[in-house]
């Protein structure tokens, strides 16, 4: 999955003049990373690193499952085992609505309202909510620094932390870290204290692997599964009791993803934004969707947790 979906589409158009590969980074560096945080995050996610952000947030899902309190409850709701494609789509689209339209837009407010409606129906600790928020900040930065066509700038790192602090406040999360470094420390400490085995969490992880391999021809499934496992770190593999890939497989997969980043560096800048709703992995809404109708609808009295969270989008 991570090796095949490279999105190296041609970006030249008739009439294009000379372009600078780093011109958008120069634009970002002229902006205020705190006052203009969400605009910087939008530029980073839809112009500079749309493929990388999608892959990083997919791997962030696995980290949340490895916390037994989260993985077990996800298994109990059956959202990621019975309806994994819808669950994947809804999470990506709700977060994307905020990025594309802004926190105070009709679509952005509707998305946050839906996220909060879902969470209010379940028993979720503030600590778990804060941890999931940390994965949105830390995992993409680590992925891009390892595999992207360039590393994230300091402006982008600060802006990402501010953007998700804003999201967290609007979700009512308490004790949100102030800086990227605090987000990172919070994530690392929480994983060290809480990562562990849970049978239900393993079912959710297996279901997510099956979903991701289903996007491609069936004969490729074993290769795609092995490639994905090669990108998981040792704490994750131990938590799920997955057999670690061989050293040669891991090295080959990671070198291939790094090579993809070097190839992208040679391309001109992306001219048109690429939003998550345009990803080929989003398959559940071929006729469009309403943000206010996305997500789960908790049944009163049923306790559990979807770990992440009427404008019509065509």
Order of alpha helices (4+ residues) and beta strands (2+ residues): alpha-alpha-alpha-alpha-alpha-alpha-alpha-alpha-alpha-alpha-alpha-alpha-alpha-alpha-beta-beta
